[in-house]
Amino acid sequence: MASVAAGPQNSGNVNYFFHIIVFLCITFLFGKLDPIAPLTPFGMNTIGVFLGVIYAWVFIDIIWPSMVGLLALMLLDVLPATALLNKGFGDPTVIMMMFIFVFSATLDRYGLAKYISLWFVSRKYVMGKPWRLTFALLLAIAILGGLTSATPAAVIGWSLLYGVFDICGYKKGDGYPIMMIIGTVFAAQLGMSLVPFKSLPLVAISA
């Protein structure tokens, strides 16, 4: 019995270490291949790190492979250490995302997200009418995107939607939650686009 129980565990460890080896090979050895025109060796190293980190995110983990990817950028001379730290940890977008995730976790930890979700679901206007509920949720996210920015509106919207899904009995992988998670991003972007002096409309116009 002990040997049978140990079999799947050993298999899991072998698969885990196999993915680690593949991740490191892609990250550090892809740039050694002959450059594919019009790429240069610099571009091959950059793409190798990018592909390796994506592979690790899918099959291994998020945090420590990301740190290895940053280290690889320095070791492969893609970016010097000072520029990497400045771009990687000093960029305003990184700081903004850190605070947004902390704020969303606080909403979830203290039940505020569930309270707001219950408020949405219990309105007479949407009770028994799922398309009205969908419209109301996406409209709220679009307004939040117009008043703030698309990224925080999408992340906070996801936190609220998870509460709605939990209340309505949806499970991971169901069609409606998938549609709403994608729709949240579209609604936040459209809401931000309504304000002409925001960054998104300016980027679209210049393009």
N, C-alpha and C positions, 0 to 999 in steps of 0.2 A: 504493500500500500504506500509506503514511504517513497519508493522509487517511482511509482506511478504519479504520486502527487508532485514529486520534484521535477518530472519531465516537462510539463508546460512552463514551470517557472524558469528552468534552464533555457528552454526554447525562447522565452521572452527576453532573457538576458542576452542570448546570442543575437536575436534580432535587434535589440537596442544597441549593442556594440557594433553590429554591422552597419546600422544607420549612421553611427558616429564616424566610422571609418569612411563611409561614402561621403559624408558631409565634409570631412577634413580634406579628402582627395579633391572634391570639386572646388573647394575654397582655395586651396593652395597650389593645385596642380593644373587647373584649367588654364591659367595664364601662361603655362609652359608650352601649350600647344602653339602650332604655327598660326599667326594671326589670320583671321578671315577678313579679306578686304571688304570695306575700307577700314576695318579696325586696326589699331596699333597694339603693341604689347601692353601698353598702359590700359587700353580699353579691354583687352582680354582679361587682365587681372581684376579690373573693376567688375566685369560681368561674372567672372568666376566667384568672387565674393558674394555678389548678389544672388546667383543661382544656388550657391551653397547654403546661404542663410535661409532662403525660401525652402529648400529641401529640409533643413533642420526644423524650421517652424512647423512643417507639415508632419514630420515623422518623429521628432525628438522632443523639443521643448521650445519655449519662447525666449526666456531670459538669458541663460548662459550661452546659447549659440549666437545670440545678438552681440554679447560681449566678445566672443571669439571673432565674429565678423568685424567688429571695430578694431580688434587687435590685428587682424589680417590686413586691414587697410593700411595700417602703419608698417607692418613687416614687409608688405609687398610694394612699399613706396608709392601707394596711391595718394595718400595724404600724410603730411607731417603730423606729429603728435599734437602740436599746438593748434593747428588748423582743425584737426579732428575733434579735439575737445571743445573748441570754440563752436564748431558747426553742430556737433553731436549733442552737447549738453547745454550750450549757451544760446541756442537758437530760441527765439520767442515762441515758436510753435511747440517746441518740446515742453517748455515751461507751462504754456497754456494747457496742453493736453494732460500734464500731470495734475494740475489743479482741477480740470474738468472731471477726470476719473475719481479724484478724491471727493469732489462734490457729489458725483453720481453714487459712489459707494456710501456716502453719508445719507443720501436720500433713501437708499435701500436698507441700510443698517437700522435706521430709526423709524422705518415704516412710513415715511412721508410719501415715497413713490407709490406704495400700495394705497394710501389714503387718497391721493390724487386720482389714481386709476379707478378706485371705487366711486369717486365723485363723478367721473366721466361715465362709467357704466350705469350709474343709477339715475341719470337725467331722463325725464319723461320723453324728451325729444328723440333719444336714441334707444330706449328700451324696446326690445323686440324688432329693431330695425338695424341690422348689422352694417348696411351701407352708410347709414347716417352716422353711426359710431365711427366707421372708418374715415368718413369725411371730416368729422369733428376732430379726431385725433391728428390727422394730417394737417388740417388747417391750423391747429394750435402749434404744431411743430413749425409750420411755415411762418407763422407770425413770430415765433421765437427766433427763427433764423433771420428774419428781417430786422428784429430789434437788436440781436447780438451778432452772431456769426453762424455759418452753416455747420461747422464742426461741433461746437458745444450744443447746438440745437439737436443735431443727430444723436449725439451720445446721451444727452438727457432724455431725448425722446425714446431711445432704446430702453432706458431704465424704467420709464413709465409704461412702455408697451409690455415689458416682461411681467409687470404687475397685472396688466389687463389679461395677458395670456394665462397667467396663473389663476385668476379669478374665473375666467371662462372655461378652464379645463383643457386648454390646448397643450400638446406635448411637443417636444423637440422634433423637428422634421416635418411637422404638419404644414400644409400648403399656405394657410392664411398667415401664420407668423412669418414665414419666409417672405411672402409678398409684402407684408407691412414693414419688415426690417429694411428691405430694399426701398420701399416707398418712403420711408422716413428720410433717407438720404436725399431722394429726389425732392421731397417737400421742403427740406431745409435749404437745399440749393436754390429752389425756385423762390422761396421766401426771401432769401438774401439777394436774389437777382432783382427783386422789385424796388430795392433802394438803389438809386442810380450812382451814389458816391461810394458804395461798397466795392471791395476789391474784385469780386467775381464778375459784376457787369463790366468793369473796366478791362479786365483780362479778356472777356468775350468780345468786347468792341475792338480792342487792339488786335485780336486775332483775325 
